[in-house]
Amino acid sequence: MNELMPNQKKFVQIIEITNNGFVEFYFAVGEVEMNVELLLPYRAFIEFCQNNRVSFITKEQEKALNINNKIWKYGL
């Protein structure tokens, strides 16, 4: 698998690891606040993270992300 947008920083935040072996996570390119929610089998998730050289979202970034996601889901 090729790296997506190799010149951009990529971020991941795990939402949940399900009982049937799937990883639900946020994936962002460039800015943490602009993200998509994805679901992959555990091994595919690990490969995805390695191929894309992702950074895991820090606690500070997580706070901003949670606020931003609530605004998108529920409005201001």
Summary of the structure (lengths in Angstrom):
residues: 76
radius of gyration: 12.7
end to end distance: 38.9
largest distance: 38.9
contacts: 179
relative contact order: 0.22
helix: 34%
strand: 33%
